[in-house]
Amino acid sequence: MSISIITIAITVIISIIAMNNREVFEKYKFNIGAIKYNKEYIRMISAGFLHADFFHLLFNMYTLYIFSPIILSTFGTFSFLAIYLGSIIAGNLFCMYLYKDQSWYSAIGASGGVSGVLFASIALYPYLGLMIFPIPVHIPGFIFGLLYFGYSMYMMLNPRQGDNIGHAAHIGGAVMGLVFVLIMATSAVIAHLLELIVMALPLFYMGYKIRNKK
């Protein structure tokens, strides 16, 4: 059985348990205060196995199911786990950095890990066809990434827009996936360096804004 299927099955089981047990949900969700003051570091990874509802769970697991074969066929099982779990942690670390003074800040979901797998796939194949609902046409992966980063950055830097989505975790996880491919498959990145630079333009702007804000 594929490690991606096992990962999906574990996530579904834990998510359903937490949806029906508020105590479990609260104990293992990502929370700045609990991590910073109580040293509950398990939340950095356990939050990736919790979801708010079945749609949230289904969307993340379906995306993981679609793109995990690319990573598994290119790098293998260990690297898949490194990207997925590492991206969950990276997304939450980015949240810790941005919201360290907001002890109430909480988040859940595998979106950081899924973003890592997705953007690792795009780094390998920038012209991979992807769709943005409800537009019924495929667009190149690096253009999808440009739009994804642009929207996520805008929403992250303008929290008053309030869509209740953890955009920082998405960005942190996606960057982890890109960095992994940059290190492990440098030649693939160099072959499509221009496309990947175009895709990353919002990240450069985001870094500038965060640096000036700090």
Secondary structure as GFF3:
##gff-version 3
##sequence-region A 1 214
A	DSSP	alpha_helix	3	19	.	.	.	ID=ss1
A	DSSP	alpha_helix	22	28	.	.	.	ID=ss2
A	DSSP	beta_strand	30	31	.	.	.	ID=ss3
A	DSSP	alpha_helix	32	38	.	.	.	ID=ss4
A	DSSP	alpha_helix	43	46	.	.	.	ID=ss5
A	DSSP	three_ten_helix	47	49	.	.	.	ID=ss6
A	DSSP	alpha_helix	54	75	.	.	.	ID=ss7
A	DSSP	alpha_helix	77	98	.	.	.	ID=ss8
A	DSSP	beta_strand	106	107	.	.	.	ID=ss9
A	DSSP	alpha_helix	111	124	.	.	.	ID=ss10
A	DSSP	beta_strand	129	130	.	.	.	ID=ss11
A	DSSP	beta_strand	139	140	.	.	.	ID=ss12
A	DSSP	alpha_helix	141	157	.	.	.	ID=ss13
A	DSSP	three_ten_helix	159	161	.	.	.	ID=ss14
A	DSSP	alpha_helix	167	184	.	.	.	ID=ss15
A	DSSP	alpha_helix	186	191	.	.	.	ID=ss16
A	DSSP	alpha_helix	193	213	.	.	.	ID=ss17
###
